[in-house]
């Protein structure tokens, strides 16, 4: 049996742990197995590149961030577009056959899964694994890489808090999360944020500024200890104003580009400063959230997901994506989850609990 592995889309912690688990399970349980790594995601499959992965290649990688296979982004919309010759999908299917693969493991997020579903529909045996720090893949409770990103973002916010407190500033911390706010929600609650802004809950500048002004008015001296009032706002990169929520994404982007911005964070910091008189700063955590050593939770989760995926291949179960349901590892049909997102429920338990302890979401 010949197995191929590729990692596609943005990197995250846990990718190497999954690769390791797939390989170890296969070497232990599948006779005459051969494993190849496909470099740089779907780009490698399009160009027909691969290299053999031996057992020794899996040593010492469970704690490594990034991916030993390399990764890249290939726009899903371009997969079936005829350019000068075959489409990218046709090239991938042809190279799958040339490589003699019996199964291809695709480690990636929502876009990766959509392309994986295309490959399966064209006759390629594919098994997907849910990777993203956004935790937004439909059909699974959690994705690998998410918990490490939450812990990294939380630690960064903790450090920023000391500066905010020392200077008496309002600081907006922008974290990743374009469509879904799981990272902002979890890191914000864990770091004790005063306000969390999510793509799923459009916010009002008036309500944000009013919240900050009222908090400042209520602040009192703390005995003999001198403390300046400060605020920590955690904002997902996809957070939107109530006034712009009705517009399409490209229209919102046009307005922001006109202001010289890509997200709402710098604009909001300027508005807060002007309206409340509070010294306000914004900071973007960016790629800090993607890299680094995976936490113990993600190492364990990645090992379980990778081993289970290899087991499915050995049993001949294809066209699926491995998933977490409660404490059980299971799978979903690619056709049923591709193109769907798991979003934060504005009325869900976590948001309700956060509101109950005084965290504002800028909407009421």
N, C-alpha and C positions, 0 to 999 in steps of 0.2 A: 504494500500500500504506500502510495506517495502523497505526502501532505505538504501543502504550501501555507505559509503564514505571511501576512502583511499587516502593517499598521498605517492607518490613514487619518488625515485630518490633524488637528492640533495635538501636540504631545501632552502627556500627563503622567503622574507617578502611577506605577503598577503595570505598565505595558510589559516591561521586561519580566516581571513576575508571572504574567499570563503566558508569555512565550515559553518561559521555563517550565511551567506546569503542563502545557500542551506537549512539549517535547518529552518530559520525563514520563508522563503517563503513556505516551505512544511507545517510547523505547522499552518500557516495562511490560506493556500489555499487547502490543501488536507485532506479530511476527514479520520479519523482513521489511520493517517500516523504513522509509526514507523521508527525510524532512528537508525542505528547502525554504530559505528565507527570500522574500521578494522585496528588494530595496525601494525605499521612497514611496510606499503606498501604491495606489493604483497607477501612478506614473511608471513604476517598475514593471507592472503587469502589462501596461500598454506597450512598453518598449521590449518586453520579453526577457527581462533580466531576472536572474535568480542565482543563489549560491547554496551549497550544501550546509546544513546545520548539523554538527556532530554533538554528541553528548557532552564533550568537554566545553563546547561553546556555551552551555547552559550553566556552567559553574560560576558562582560569585556574581550573579546578576539580579538576584531577588531583591536586593536593596538599592539597585541603581535606578535613578530617574531617567526620563527620556526613553529612547528605544534603540536597541542595537541594530535594528533593521532600517532606521531612518524613516521619515514620514514626509508627506506633502499633501496639499489640497488639490483635488480635481473637481471642478464645478459639476454638479450632477446634471445641470441643464445642458452641458456640452457633450454628455456621454452618447447621445443618439443623434447628434448633429453631423451631417455629412460635410466634411471639409474637403481636402484634396485626397480623396481615396476613401478607404473604409472608415466607419465611425470608430470612436474610441471603444465603444462597447464591442463592436465586431473584432477589433484588434485584441481586446482582452480575452474574449472567448477563444479566438484562434490561438493565442499564446498559452492559455490554460491547457488546450489540447496538445500543443507542441511540447509543453513541459511534462506531459503525461500525468497530470495531477488527478488524484482520486477524490480530493477534498481541498478546499481553500478556506482557511480561517481568516476572517476580516475583523480586525480590532479597530473599532472606531465609533463615532457618534452618529447622529441622525442622518447626515448626508452619506456617510459610509454605508449605513444600513439600506438606504434607498438604492444605492448602486449595487449592493450585494443582492438585493431582491431582483434587480434587473438581470444580473449574472445568472441567478438561479432559474429565472424564467426562460433563459436562453440555453439551459441544459447543463450548467456548471454546478457541481455539488459544493454548496457554500454553507458555512456556519459562522454567524456573527457573534461578536462579544461586545457588550455595552461599555464603551469607554467615553467618558467626558466629565470634566470638572463641573459642568452645568447641571448634571443629574436630571437631564430632561428627556431621556429616552423612554418612550411609551412602553408599558408592559413590564417594567422592572422596578422594584422598590428603590434600588440604589445602583449606581454605576461605579465601577472602580476608578479611582483617581479623585473622586468627589471628597471623601473624608480627609484626605491629605490636604487638598486645597482649602477646605474649611479650617483645618488646624493652622495652616500657614497664614491665611487671611486673618484669623482670630489673633494670632501672635502679633502680626503687623499692626492691627488695630490697637491691641494692648500697648504697644510701644508708642503709637501716635497719641494715645490718651495722655501719656506723661507730658508731652509737649503742649497739648491742648490745655491741660490743667495748669501747667506752669505759666503759660502766657495768657490764660483766660480767653482762649479762642474757640470759635466754632470751626470744626474741621470736617469736611466732607471726604469720606474715603470711598473711592470708586473701585468696585470689584467686578470681575467678569460675570456675564449672564446677560445675553442679548435678548433672548425670547423668554427665558425662565429665571426667576429670582431665588432659586433654592440656595445658592451660595451666599448671597447677600442676607437672606433670611436667617440661615443657620449661623453664619459667622457674626451677624449683627446681634442676635440674641446671646450667643456665647460670650461676646465681648462687652455686653452691657451697653449697647448703643442706645441713644436717646430717640433716634428716628431711623427707620429703614424704608428705603424707596425701591419699589419693585416694578417690573414691566407689567405685572398683572393688576396693579393697583395704581391707576393714574393719580398724580398728586397735584395740589394747588400751591402756587407760590404764596398766596395770601395765608393759607393755613400753616405752611411751614414757618413763615415769618412771625405769625401770631403765636405759634407754639414757642418759638425761641424768645420772643419778647415777654411772654407770660412767665416762662421759666426764670428769666433774668429777674423779673420783678419779685418773684417768690424767694429768691436766694437770700440766705441769712448768714451772718458771720457764725462760724463754728467754734464757739468758746474762745480759747486762747490761740487756736490755730487759724492762720490766715489762708483762705482759699478763694481763688477767683472762680466765678461761674464760667462753665464751659459746656460745649455740646459736641457730641460725636454723631454724625449722620453717615450711615452706610448706604451707598447707592449702587444698585446694579447698573451696568453700562447701558442697559436697555430701558431704564426708567424713563417715563414720559409724563409730560404735563397733561392735566385734564383738558386744557385748551388745544393741545395738539393731538390728542388721542384719536380724534375723529378723522384725521388726515392719514393718507397712506404713508408707508415708511419712506418712500422716495421723496415725498413732499416735505416730510419732517426733516429729512437729511438735507434738502435744498436750503431750507431756512437756516439750519445750523451751519452749513458751509458758508452761507452769506455772513454769519457772525464769526467765522473763523474757528468753529468748534465742530467736534464729531459727536460728543455726548452732551447731556444737559448739565453735567456737573460744574464746569467752569462758569456757565451762565448763572446757575443757581447761587454759587458762591458770591458772585457779583451782586445779585439781587438782594441776598440776605444782608450783605454789608451795607448797601445803600439804604435799605428800608429799616433796619434795626440798629444800625450803628455798631454792630458787633464786628470785631476783627475776624474775618472769615477767610479760610484757606481751603484749597482742595488738593487732593493727592490721588494718583492713580497707581494701584498696586501692579497692574499689568502682568507681565510674564513671571513675576515672582510666584504667582499662584499655580503655575503649571509645573515648575521644575522642582528638583530636589528629591531627597530620599522618601520613598513611600512610608506612611505610618504602618504600624502593626496591623491595624484593621484592613487597610488596603492590600497588604501582602497576603493576609489570610484570604480575603475575598477573591483576589486575583488568582490565587492558587486553586481555590474551589471552582471558580468559573472556568479556568483553563483546563483543569483535570476533567471536569464534566464535559466540556466541549470535545475533548479528545475521545472520551468514552462514547459520546454520540456518534462521532465519526467511525469508531470501531464497530458500532452497532448498525451503521448505515442510515442514520437519521440526518437528513440534510434539509436545506431550505428553512433553517430556523435560526433564532438568536437566543443565546443563553440568557437567563434572567434570574432575579432573586424575588422570591415570594415568601414573606415572613422569614423563617429560618431555613427555608428550603430552596435549593437550586433547581430550576426547571427550565423550560424553553417556550418560546412563542414562535409561531410561523412568521417568517419575514414579511410575507404579503399582508399580514394583519397589523403590523406595527410600523412598517416603512412609511415615512412621511408624516407620522403623528408625533406630537410632543406631549410630554408630561409637565404640566404647568402648576404653579402654586395656586391653591384654592383660596381666594380672598376671604372665604368664610370658614376655612379649615381650622383644625385644632391649634396648629402652631401660630397662625396669625391671631386667632382669638386669644390665646394665652399671652402672646406678646402685648396685645392691646390691654389685657387685664392687668399687666404689671407696669403700664404707663408708657410703653413704646408707641410712638406715633408713626403712622404710615403716610402722613401728609394729605390725607383725604377727608378727614372730619375731626 
